[in-house]
Amino acid sequence: MPRKVNYGLDYDDGYDDYDDYDDYEDYANANDYGVKEKEKPSWNDRSTIKVEKKTTKLALWQCSVCNSDNEQSSSSCDICGVLRDPAQNIGNGSAENVRGKCKDSGASIMAKSLFAQSPCQRPEKAIISDEFVRESSNKPSEKAKSQASFDELQKIFVASHQGHSLSIAPFQFNTLSPDDMVSVGKISSKKSSKVSANNTGKKAIAKFSATNEMAENSSGIISGANQLNGSESGNANIKSDAPQILASDLHQMKLDKASTNFRKAKPLAEYKPEKWMLANQDGILNQLNLAVVGHVDSGKSTLSGQLLHLLGRVSKKEMHKFEKEAKEKGKGSFAFAWATDESAEERERGITMTVAVAYFDSKKYRVVLLDSPGHKDFVPNMISGATQADAAVLVVDASIGSFEAGMDGNGFGQTKEHAQLIRSFGVEQVIVAVNKMDTVGFSKERFEFIKSQLGNFLRSCGFKESQITWIPLSAMENENLVTSATDARLSSWYEGSCLLEAVDSLQLPVRDASKPLLLPICDVIKSHSLGQVAACGKIETGAIKNGSRVLVMPLREVATVRSIERDSCPCSVARAGDNVAVSLQGIDGVHVTPGGVLCHPDYPVTVASRLELKILVLDIMGPILVGSKFEFHIHHAKEAARLVKIVSLVDQKTGEAAKKTPRFLTAKQSAIIEVALDRAVCAEEFSKHRALGRAFLRASGCTVGVGIVSKVFSDES
């Protein structure tokens, strides 16, 4: 309301009803205390009203938080419940007496107001009746009675001493009262992160839970109890540094929760697999993970799409749709590739960008086809997806100039890089599919030239001649894919097996289901059929079934298996070698990330941010120095890394250290180095677990080194 100013003239002008007051608020207050509306006070009564008005203002105190007015007898705000400011104590002389007797003490405001009238007459031991506590707590509106003098309260306590009574220690003004402890605890909890209620937190909360309960039930009347009888901490006083202690306890609760998760793994020798893990799968084909790799535009996706179409995985209707859509966009030759390249960007650019997963059945295997990108910009995706391969199909373009580009390609072609990578994955068997033979007239001389050039390189990578199969074919013309060649130009000189027969000739690697579960997470998806979150990947060791409890690393979150899908079909049990999608419950989806690992709760994998590697430096242009930065790949994880130490060079013939602490590394050298990662990853020594012990180093878009993990500097130690 606007205030009317009379410029010092104190007389009645006869215009407004509230001219005789300083403002409208004073007028309203006067009306509240007996002055009738429209009735102007006389000149003799004005001073009386002003004195009465001032007295009325002193009967209220304002809350420092919500600014609401409260009665003078109230020790806390009626609206928000905050305690009264010590400077606004209930009595003039009593407040000074309390401050005088308890200067700079940690006593609570309620305690000061309780003992204000007789600060020196405190009994050595007070008795609190349970009936009095219940009675006082059931009458929250009678706050004036709660401010009774200590003499009256003492009489009530003594009168109810008989029977059900509870003894408390004498009140001390140099300690925090329960209500102050509650306030400090709330403030401290806001500063720290939320801590879930677990066994560790219960121990910390138990130190002051009894005191908090006493403070709540008594509605602030009995705030002098420091410690209840029978508590585990005895009669130890809480000192003036209690806020720091409480904050430290809450922070320690968080650390204790994390430390309980970092439990040490049990010895592997103690693990005993259950019978269902080792059961035979009668009538079910063994699963073979087959990666299709090679230089860009060598025809990998077309080969995969044609193979799926011939084996009935892509219907004629779908194939007709792909052909029509591809022709509309001027990419008629990419129709078969669209069976695996499903994204709009891949179809628009005409290249594979991510690893596509497809399935087909041969006579011997249930094949998981991993169509990998060939462009050098997407080699990291190729590493992440194809690292779970058991065998590989290396597709080579037989046309003039294309094969040479893959082998050289401005110093380093993708054919070479992919061959080195799949060997580093642990793949020992490879099928070399010499594609597009129709462009060279199915020339035997061209085939023999490619076999000679590429064969020497593959043997230098560590592939044995007996593990390499050479297949001339044409994916676009459907020559030598699932049946023998029908073109006379090819059948006249080639009498070997077709591609599908070569796949059946592959041997499965050893599957070890007798070890603890280990499933590196390749991808995380959300599906209505699977649940909220599902982790996809290949089970390296062990087995898993519905209802199993798993540990999600590296965040160490425990989850329960809700359902399992193998080859897009629901199943109840999956074993080592199976490519599955595992739906999890009891865990937040943000804790499940690609590059993590699902493992047995009692046998967690090692988490480390510093590793010792034994690497082979590939064809690089410049030297590798200490401090060089890399893109570090291990299974499905990718992290930024830095070379911190070159331990020694390694003699490639003997495998022994040849020279210690060299200054730099050059091409074709083998060395032991130490790398530091920006973030910790799941890793194991290669001698303990091969799938988690293979590493790759990339820089400037090229793979500069491949190797194994020789030592893990665990973050848990």
C-alpha positions in Angstrom: 0.0 0.0 0.0 1.3 3.5 -0.8 2.2 5.4 2.3 0.7 8.9 2.9 3.2 11.5 4.0 2.1 14.6 6.0 5.5 16.4 5.8 5.6 16.8 9.6 2.1 18.3 10.0 0.5 16.2 12.7 -3.2 17.2 12.4 -6.4 15.6 11.2 -7.3 16.6 7.7 -10.6 14.8 7.7 -10.1 13.0 4.4 -8.9 9.4 5.2 -9.7 7.1 8.0 -6.1 6.1 8.6 -4.5 9.6 8.6 -3.8 9.3 12.3 -1.4 6.4 11.8 1.9 6.2 10.1 0.7 3.9 7.4 -2.1 1.5 6.6 -0.5 -1.4 8.3 -0.5 0.5 11.6 -4.1 1.3 11.1 -4.9 -2.4 10.4 -3.0 -3.4 13.5 -4.9 -0.9 15.6 -8.2 -2.3 14.3 -7.1 -5.8 15.2 -6.6 -4.7 18.8 -9.9 -3.1 19.6 -10.2 0.0 17.4 -13.3 -0.2 15.3 -13.3 0.4 11.6 -14.4 3.9 10.5 -13.9 5.1 14.1 -11.1 7.6 14.4 -9.2 7.8 17.7 -9.2 10.8 19.8 -6.1 12.9 20.4 -5.8 11.7 23.9 -6.0 8.0 22.9 -3.4 8.3 20.1 -0.3 7.8 22.4 -2.1 4.9 24.1 -2.7 3.1 20.7 0.9 3.7 19.6 2.2 2.2 22.9 -0.2 -0.7 22.5 0.9 -1.1 18.9 4.6 -1.3 19.8 3.8 -3.8 22.5 2.0 -5.9 20.0 4.9 -6.0 17.7 7.2 -7.3 20.4 4.8 -10.2 20.9 5.9 -11.7 17.5 9.2 -12.9 16.1 9.9 -13.4 12.4 11.3 -16.6 10.9 14.7 -16.0 9.2 13.8 -18.6 6.5 10.2 -18.2 5.4 9.7 -14.7 7.0 6.4 -15.8 8.7 5.4 -14.3 12.1 5.3 -16.6 15.1 4.2 -16.2 18.7 6.9 -15.1 21.2 6.3 -18.3 23.1 7.2 -20.5 20.1 10.7 -21.9 20.0 10.4 -22.9 16.3 8.6 -21.6 13.2 5.0 -22.9 12.7 5.4 -23.0 8.9 8.8 -24.4 8.1 9.8 -25.7 11.6 13.2 -23.9 11.7 14.5 -23.2 15.1 14.3 -19.7 16.5 17.2 -17.3 16.0 19.2 -17.0 19.3 19.2 -13.2 19.0 15.4 -13.2 19.3 15.1 -15.0 22.6 12.0 -14.8 24.6 13.0 -12.6 27.4 15.2 -9.5 27.7 16.9 -10.4 30.9 16.7 -14.1 30.5 18.4 -14.1 27.1 21.3 -12.0 28.5 21.6 -14.4 31.4 21.8 -17.4 29.1 24.4 -15.6 26.9 26.2 -14.6 29.9 26.3 -18.0 31.4 26.9 -19.9 28.2 29.0 -17.6 26.0 30.3 -19.2 22.8 28.9 -22.5 23.8 27.4 -25.0 21.4 24.1 -25.2 23.4 20.9 -25.4 21.4 18.4 -22.6 21.3 15.7 -24.7 22.8 18.0 -25.6 25.7 18.8 -21.9 26.3 15.1 -21.0 26.3 14.3 -24.0 28.6 16.9 -23.0 31.2 16.7 -19.2 30.8 14.9 -18.6 34.0 17.2 -20.6 36.2 20.4 -21.2 34.4 22.4 -22.1 37.5 19.9 -24.5 39.1 20.4 -27.6 37.0 19.9 -31.0 38.6 22.7 -33.5 38.4 20.3 -36.0 36.9 16.9 -35.6 35.3 14.2 -38.1 34.8 12.0 -38.2 31.7 8.7 -39.9 31.7 7.5 -41.8 28.7 4.0 -40.6 29.3 5.1 -37.0 29.5 6.9 -37.4 26.1 3.9 -38.9 24.5 1.6 -36.3 26.0 3.7 -33.4 24.9 4.3 -34.8 21.4 0.5 -35.3 20.9 -0.1 -31.6 21.7 2.0 -29.6 19.2 -0.3 -26.6 19.4 0.3 -25.9 23.1 3.7 -24.5 22.5 3.4 -22.0 25.3 3.3 -24.9 27.8 6.5 -26.3 26.4 8.3 -23.2 27.6 7.5 -23.9 31.3 10.1 -23.1 33.9 12.7 -25.7 34.7 11.3 -26.0 38.3 7.9 -27.0 37.0 9.4 -29.5 34.5 11.6 -31.0 37.2 8.5 -31.6 39.4 6.8 -33.5 36.6 9.9 -35.5 36.0 10.4 -36.5 39.6 6.7 -37.3 40.0 6.8 -39.7 37.1 10.1 -41.3 38.2 8.4 -44.4 39.5 7.8 -47.3 37.0 8.6 -46.6 33.4 11.3 -43.9 33.4 14.4 -43.3 31.3 17.5 -41.7 32.7 19.6 -39.3 30.8 22.9 -37.6 31.5 23.0 -34.0 32.9 22.6 -31.3 30.3 25.8 -29.6 29.2 25.9 -26.3 27.5 29.2 -26.9 25.8 27.9 -29.7 23.6 25.5 -30.1 20.7 21.9 -31.0 21.5 20.0 -33.6 19.4 18.1 -31.0 17.4 21.4 -29.3 16.5 22.7 -32.7 15.4 19.7 -33.2 13.2 20.1 -29.8 11.6 23.9 -30.3 11.0 23.2 -33.8 9.6 20.7 -32.4 7.1 23.1 -29.7 5.9 26.0 -32.2 5.6 23.8 -34.6 3.6 23.0 -31.9 1.1 26.7 -31.4 0.4 27.5 -35.0 -0.1 26.1 -37.3 -2.7 23.1 -39.5 -2.0 24.1 -42.7 -0.2 21.9 -45.7 -0.5 20.9 -47.6 2.7 23.2 -50.5 2.9 25.0 -52.5 5.7 27.9 -50.1 5.8 25.6 -47.0 6.1 23.7 -48.6 9.0 26.8 -48.7 11.1 27.4 -45.0 10.6 23.8 -44.0 11.2 23.5 -46.0 14.4 25.8 -43.6 16.1 23.2 -40.9 16.3 19.9 -42.6 15.4 18.7 -43.0 19.0 19.4 -39.3 19.6 17.5 -38.2 16.5 14.5 -40.3 17.6 14.5 -38.7 21.1 14.6 -35.2 19.6 11.6 -35.9 17.3 9.4 -37.6 19.9 9.9 -34.9 22.6 9.1 -32.0 20.1 12.2 -30.2 21.2 11.4 -30.1 25.0 14.1 -32.5 26.0 17.1 -31.4 24.0 19.7 -31.9 26.7 20.4 -35.6 26.1 23.8 -36.2 24.6 23.8 -40.0 24.6 21.2 -42.6 25.6 22.1 -45.3 28.1 23.0 -48.6 26.5 24.3 -47.1 23.2 27.5 -48.7 21.8 29.5 -45.4 22.1 28.9 -45.2 25.8 28.9 -41.8 27.5 31.4 -40.2 25.1 30.6 -36.5 24.6 30.1 -35.1 21.1 32.6 -32.2 20.9 32.2 -28.8 19.3 33.6 -30.2 16.0 30.5 -32.4 15.5 29.6 -30.8 12.1 32.9 -31.9 10.6 32.6 -35.4 12.2 29.1 -35.9 10.8 30.1 -34.7 7.3 33.1 -37.0 7.5 30.9 -39.9 8.5 28.5 -39.4 5.6 31.4 -39.1 3.1 33.0 -42.3 4.6 29.7 -44.1 4.1 30.0 -43.4 0.4 33.6 -44.7 0.4 32.7 -47.8 2.3 30.0 -48.6 -0.2 32.6 -48.4 -3.0 35.2 -50.4 -1.1 32.7 -53.2 -0.5 32.2 -53.5 -4.2 36.0 -53.8 -4.7 36.2 -57.2 -3.2 39.1 -59.4 -4.2 38.5 -62.2 -6.6 38.5 -65.8 -5.4 41.3 -68.1 -6.6 40.3 -69.5 -10.0 41.2 -73.0 -8.7 38.2 -72.8 -6.3 35.7 -72.5 -9.1 33.5 -75.5 -9.8 31.1 -75.4 -12.7 27.6 -76.6 -12.3 26.2 -79.5 -14.3 23.9 -77.4 -16.5 26.9 -75.5 -17.8 28.6 -78.6 -19.2 25.5 -80.3 -20.7 25.6 -81.4 -24.3 23.5 -79.5 -26.8 21.9 -82.4 -28.7 20.4 -81.5 -32.0 21.8 -77.9 -31.9 24.4 -76.8 -34.4 27.6 -75.4 -33.0 28.0 -71.7 -33.5 30.8 -70.3 -35.6 31.6 -66.6 -35.6 32.8 -65.6 -39.1 34.2 -62.2 -39.8 34.1 -60.8 -43.4 37.0 -58.3 -43.8 38.9 -56.7 -46.6 39.7 -53.5 -48.4 37.0 -50.9 -49.1 34.8 -51.7 -52.3 36.1 -55.3 -52.5 32.5 -56.6 -52.4 32.2 -57.7 -48.8 28.6 -56.6 -48.3 27.5 -57.8 -51.7 29.1 -61.2 -50.9 27.3 -61.4 -47.6 23.9 -60.3 -49.0 24.1 -62.8 -51.9 25.0 -65.6 -49.5 22.1 -64.8 -47.2 19.7 -64.6 -50.2 20.9 -68.0 -51.6 20.5 -69.7 -48.2 17.0 -68.3 -47.7 17.7 -65.7 -45.0 16.6 -62.9 -47.3 13.4 -63.7 -49.1 12.7 -63.0 -52.8 10.2 -60.3 -51.9 12.8 -58.5 -49.8 15.4 -58.9 -52.5 13.0 -57.4 -55.1 12.4 -54.5 -52.8 16.1 -53.8 -52.4 16.7 -54.0 -56.1 13.9 -51.5 -56.8 15.1 -49.0 -54.2 18.7 -49.3 -55.2 17.8 -48.6 -58.9 15.8 -45.5 -57.9 18.8 -44.1 -56.2 21.1 -45.0 -59.1 22.9 -47.7 -57.1 21.5 -50.9 -58.8 24.7 -52.9 -58.1 24.3 -52.3 -54.4 21.1 -54.3 -54.1 22.6 -57.3 -52.3 24.7 -55.0 -50.1 21.5 -53.5 -48.7 20.7 -56.8 -47.1 23.3 -56.0 -44.5 23.8 -52.2 -44.9 20.5 -51.2 -43.3 21.1 -47.6 -42.3 20.1 -44.7 -44.6 23.6 -43.2 -44.4 25.3 -46.5 -45.4 23.0 -46.9 -48.4 23.5 -43.2 -49.4 27.3 -43.4 -49.2 27.5 -46.9 -50.5 29.9 -48.1 -47.8 29.6 -50.1 -44.6 30.2 -48.1 -41.5 29.4 -50.5 -38.7 29.7 -54.3 -38.2 26.5 -55.9 -39.4 25.4 -59.2 -37.8 23.5 -61.8 -39.7 22.9 -65.6 -39.4 22.7 -68.6 -41.6 22.9 -72.3 -41.3 25.4 -74.5 -43.1 25.5 -78.3 -43.0 27.8 -78.2 -40.0 27.5 -74.8 -38.2 25.2 -72.1 -37.1 27.2 -69.2 -38.6 27.2 -65.7 -37.2 28.2 -63.5 -40.1 30.1 -60.3 -39.1 30.2 -58.0 -42.1 32.9 -55.5 -41.2 33.5 -52.0 -42.7 36.5 -51.7 -45.0 37.0 -47.9 -45.1 40.0 -46.8 -43.1 37.9 -44.2 -41.2 35.8 -47.1 -39.7 38.6 -49.5 -38.7 37.9 -48.8 -35.0 34.4 -50.2 -35.6 35.8 -53.1 -37.4 38.1 -53.9 -34.4 35.3 -53.6 -32.0 32.9 -55.9 -33.9 35.2 -58.5 -35.5 37.3 -59.1 -32.4 34.9 -61.9 -31.5 35.5 -63.9 -34.7 36.5 -67.5 -34.6 37.6 -67.5 -38.3 37.6 -64.9 -41.1 36.9 -64.5 -44.8 39.4 -62.0 -46.3 37.7 -60.6 -49.5 40.1 -59.4 -52.2 39.1 -57.4 -55.3 40.7 -59.2 -58.3 40.1 -56.3 -60.8 43.2 -54.6 -62.1 44.4 -51.8 -59.8 42.0 -52.6 -56.9 44.1 -55.5 -55.5 47.2 -53.3 -55.7 45.4 -50.5 -53.9 44.5 -52.8 -51.1 48.0 -54.1 -50.8 49.7 -50.7 -51.1 47.2 -47.9 -51.0 49.6 -45.0 -50.6 51.9 -47.0 -48.4 49.4 -49.1 -46.5 46.2 -50.7 -47.8 43.3 -52.0 -45.8 43.9 -55.5 -47.1 47.2 -55.6 -45.2 45.8 -53.9 -42.2 42.8 -56.1 -41.9 44.9 -59.2 -42.3 47.2 -58.1 -39.5 44.3 -57.2 -37.2 42.4 -60.5 -37.6 45.6 -62.3 -36.8 46.0 -60.2 -33.7 42.4 -61.1 -32.8 43.7 -64.7 -32.4 42.1 -65.9 -35.7 44.2 -68.7 -37.1 42.0 -69.9 -40.0 41.3 -67.6 -43.0 39.4 -68.0 -46.3 40.8 -65.8 -49.0 37.8 -65.0 -51.3 39.2 -63.6 -54.5 36.1 -61.7 -55.6 35.1 -60.0 -58.9 36.8 -62.7 -61.0 34.3 -62.0 -63.8 36.0 -58.6 -64.3 39.2 -60.3 -65.4 37.5 -63.1 -67.3 38.1 -65.7 -64.6 41.8 -65.5 -65.4 43.9 -68.2 -63.8 47.0 -66.1 -64.1 45.4 -63.2 -62.2 44.3 -65.6 -59.5 47.8 -67.1 -59.2 49.4 -63.6 -59.1 47.1 -62.6 -56.2 47.8 -65.8 -54.4 51.5 -65.3 -54.6 51.5 -61.7 -53.5 49.1 -62.0 -50.7 50.2 -65.4 -49.6 53.7 -64.2 -48.7 52.2 -61.4 -46.6 49.8 -63.6 -44.8 52.6 -66.0 -43.8 54.6 -63.1 -42.5 51.6 -62.2 -40.3 51.8 -65.7 -38.7 49.2 -67.6 -40.7 50.1 -71.1 -41.5 49.8 -72.3 -45.1 47.6 -75.2 -44.1 45.2 -72.7 -42.4 44.7 -70.6 -45.6 42.0 -71.5 -48.1 41.9 -69.8 -51.6 38.5 -69.5 -53.3 38.0 -67.7 -56.7 34.4 -66.4 -57.1 32.1 -63.7 -58.2 29.5 -62.6 -55.8 27.5 -60.5 -58.3 27.3 -63.4 -60.8 26.7 -66.1 -58.1 29.7 -68.1 -59.1 31.3 -70.6 -56.7 29.3 -69.4 -53.6 27.1 -72.2 -52.4 27.6 -74.5 -55.4 30.5 -75.3 -57.7 31.3 -73.0 -60.5 29.1 -73.2 -63.6 31.0 -70.8 -65.8 33.3 -72.8 -68.1 36.0 -70.1 -67.8 36.3 -70.9 -64.1 35.4 -74.6 -64.0 38.0 -75.3 -66.6 40.9 -74.8 -64.3 39.5 -74.6 -60.7 38.2 -77.9 -59.2 38.3 -76.9 -55.5 35.5 -76.3 -53.0 32.9 -73.5 -53.1 32.7 -70.9 -50.4 30.0 -72.6 -48.3 32.0 -75.9 -48.4 35.1 -74.0 -47.2 33.1 -72.6 -44.3 32.1 -76.1 -43.2 35.8 -77.2 -43.4 36.7 -74.8 -40.7 37.5 -76.1 -37.2 35.9 -74.6 -34.1 38.3 -73.2 -31.5 38.3 -74.7 -28.0 35.2 -73.7 -26.0 35.8 -73.6 -22.3 32.5 -73.6 -20.4 34.1 -74.9 -17.2 35.6 -71.5 -16.3 33.8 -68.5 -14.7 31.5 -66.5 -17.0 33.2 -63.9 -19.2 31.2 -61.9 -21.7 32.8 -58.8 -23.2 30.0 -56.3 -24.1 30.0 -55.4 -27.8 26.8 -53.4 -27.9 24.0 -52.2 -25.7 20.5 -52.1 -27.0 17.0 -51.4 -25.8 14.3 -53.7 -27.0 10.7 -54.4 -26.0 11.2 -58.1 -26.3 14.3 -58.1 -24.2 13.5 -55.6 -21.6 14.9 -52.2 -20.5 18.6 -52.9 -21.3 20.4 -55.7 -23.1 24.1 -56.4 -23.4 25.2 -58.1 -26.6 28.4 -60.0 -27.2 30.1 -63.4 -27.4 30.5 -65.5 -24.4 34.2 -66.2 -24.1 34.1 -68.6 -21.2 31.5 -70.1 -18.8 27.8 -70.2 -19.3 24.8 -68.2 -18.4 21.1 -68.8 -17.9 17.9 -67.0 -16.9 18.0 -65.8 -13.3 21.8 -65.8 -13.1 23.4 -63.0 -11.1 26.2 -61.3 -13.0 28.7 -58.5 -12.2 28.9 -55.7 -14.7 32.4 -54.4 -15.0 34.2 -52.0 -14.7 31.5 -50.2 -12.6 31.0 -53.3 -10.4 27.2 -53.3 -10.5 25.4 -56.5 -9.8 22.4 -57.4 -12.1 20.1 -60.4 -12.7 19.6 -62.0 -16.1 16.1 -61.5 -17.2 16.1 -63.3 -20.5 18.6 -64.4 -23.2 18.4 -64.3 -27.0 20.7 -66.3 -29.2 20.6 -65.6 -33.0 17.5 -63.5 -32.3 15.7 -66.5 -30.8 14.8 -66.8 -27.0 16.7 -69.4 -25.1 17.2 -70.4 -21.5 20.9 -71.3 -21.4 23.9 -70.0 -23.4 27.4 -71.3 -23.3 30.9 -70.4 -24.3 31.1 -69.4 -28.0 27.5 -68.3 -28.3 26.7 -64.8 -29.6 23.9 -63.6 -27.4 21.9 -60.6 -26.2 21.4 -60.7 -22.4 18.5 -58.7 -20.9 19.4 -57.4 -17.4 17.2 -56.2 -14.6 18.1 -54.6 -11.2 20.6 -52.2 -12.8 20.5 -48.7 -14.3 21.0 -48.8 -18.1 23.8 -46.1 -17.9 26.0 -48.6 -16.0 26.0 -51.0 -19.0 28.3 -49.7 -21.7 30.1 -51.2 -24.7 33.6 -52.2 -23.7 32.4 -53.5 -20.3 32.4 -57.1 -19.3 29.7 -59.4 -17.7 31.4 -61.8 -15.3 30.8 -64.1 -12.3 30.2 -62.0 -9.1 32.9 -64.0 -7.2 35.4 -63.8 -10.0 35.6 -60.3 -11.4 38.0 -59.3 -14.1 40.8 -57.0 -13.4 40.3 -53.2 -13.9 43.4 -51.2 -14.7 44.5 -47.9 -16.3 48.2 -48.8 -16.7 49.3 -51.8 -18.7 52.5 -53.4 -19.8 52.3 -54.5 -23.5 54.5 -56.7 -25.7 53.9 -55.2 -29.1 55.0 -55.5 -32.7 55.4 -52.1 -34.5 53.8 -52.2 -37.9 54.8 -50.2 -41.1 55.0 -46.7 -39.8 56.6 -43.6 -41.3 58.1 -42.0 -38.1 59.5 -43.2 -34.8 57.5 -43.8 -31.6 58.7 -41.8 -28.7 58.0 -41.8 -25.0 55.0 -39.5 -24.5 53.4 -40.4 -27.8 49.6 -40.6 -27.7 47.6 -43.5 -29.1 44.1 -44.8 -29.5 44.1 -47.9 -27.4 41.9 -50.9 -28.3 41.3 -54.0 -26.2 38.4 -56.3 -27.0 35.4 -53.9 -27.4 36.9 -51.0 -25.3 38.6 -48.0 -26.8 40.5 -45.4 -24.7 43.0 -42.6 -25.2 46.5 -43.8 -24.1 50.0 -42.4 -23.7 53.3 -44.2 -23.9 55.0 -43.7 -20.5 57.9 -46.1 -20.8 59.8 -48.2 -23.3 61.0 -51.1 -21.1 63.1 -53.0 -23.7 63.3 -54.3 -27.2 62.5 -57.9 -27.9 64.5 -60.2 -30.2 61.9 -61.6 -32.6 63.8 -64.8 -33.0 64.4 -65.7 -29.4 61.7 -63.6 -27.7 64.1 -62.3 -25.1 64.9 -58.7 -24.2 67.7 -57.5 -26.5 68.2 -53.9 -25.3 66.9 -52.0 -22.3 65.3 -48.6 -22.3 65.7 -47.6 -26.0 64.9 -44.0 -26.8 62.4 -44.7 -29.6 60.8 -47.5 -31.6 60.8 -47.9 -35.4 58.9 -50.1 -37.9 59.1 -53.8 -37.6 60.5 -53.7 -34.1 59.2 -55.7 -31.2 59.3 -54.2 -27.7 57.9 -54.2 -24.2 56.2 -50.9 -23.3 54.0 -49.4 -20.6 51.0 -47.3 -21.5 48.7 -45.2 -19.3 45.1 -44.9 -20.2 42.7 -41.9 -19.5 40.2 -44.3 -18.0 40.4 -47.8 -16.6 39.4 -50.7 -18.7 38.8 -54.4 -18.1 42.0 -56.3 -19.0 43.8 -59.5 -18.2 47.2 -60.9 -18.9 47.3 -62.8 -22.2 48.6 -65.9 -20.4 45.5 -65.9 -18.2 42.8 -65.0 -20.7 43.5 -64.4 -24.3 40.2 -62.6 -25.2 41.0 -59.8 -22.7 44.7 -59.9 -23.3 45.0 -58.6 -26.9 45.7 -55.0 -27.6 46.0 -52.6 -30.6 47.5 -49.2 -30.9 46.3 -46.7 -33.5 47.4 -43.2 -34.4 46.5 -40.8 -37.2 44.0 -43.2 -38.7 46.5 -46.1 -38.9 47.3 -49.1 -36.8 50.8 -48.6 -35.5 51.2 -51.6 -33.2 49.6 -54.9 -32.2 50.4 -57.0 -29.3 49.4 -58.7 -26.0 49.1 -57.6 -22.4 52.1 -59.0 -20.4 51.3 -57.3 -17.1 48.4 -55.5 -15.5 48.9 -52.8 -12.9 45.5 -53.2 -11.2 43.7 -50.1 -9.9 42.4 -52.2 -7.0 45.7 -52.8 -5.4 
